[in-house]
Amino acid sequence: MMDIGFNRDRISKRTNEYLNGIFEDELFTKLSQRILYLKKEKQNICLINQQILELKRFLLLKALVPSLEMYSPSIDNLWHESILFTKNYNEFCHKLKGDFIHHNPNLHSTVNIIGRYWFDWLYLFLFKPNQIGWKSWNGFMLQKLSESQIKASSYNLILEIKNTNLKGDQKYHLTEISKLLIEKLKDSNSEMSIN
């Protein structure tokens, strides 16, 4: 079992164990097998599993912030492949969020710098990045925002997180993370540090 890699001091043990259990889903086993099959060459299973870990992290963030955009072509390709397992993908989404996690293609010809800033902030706040994460997402916190952009966009992000419709048994665990994110966003509105 590959741990999702939460920053442990931020997430309760109960939520960490629960979400790690959800991410040990048949969907990701099938996805790993499919990628190995598609490559038709000897592929490093460890590398594939680390890339799948990045997809899992993205899907958790997407469950919390539905408007989140994809910023990695390689992880996006994995997402496309996972959706092909329609039944498994649907079941996984309902286990994670209680609802379907929709794939919205990126329609921008350039990077949405505000969206990318907040993706990086959320990712680094919740997860311990590894070498594959840095490579898959082409680094973190490369987008610079003005203080006024941070304040205005953090307010919108807080509203979106608050209004995200969480359902079912997992609601408790995702609500814990949502509250943690909102608290940190409010506390650091004037100084957007991750620590």
Secondary structure, 3 states (H helix, E strand, C coil): CCCCCECCCCCCHHHHHHHHHHCCCHHHHHHHHHHHHHHCCCCCHHHHHHHHHHHHHHHHHHHHCCCCCCCCHHHHHHHHHHHCCHHHHHHHHHHHCCCCCCCCCCCCCCCCHHHHHHHHHHHHHHECCCHHHHHHCCCCCCCCCCHHHHHHHHHHHHHHHHHCCCCCCCHHHHHHHHHHHHHHHHHCCCCCCCC
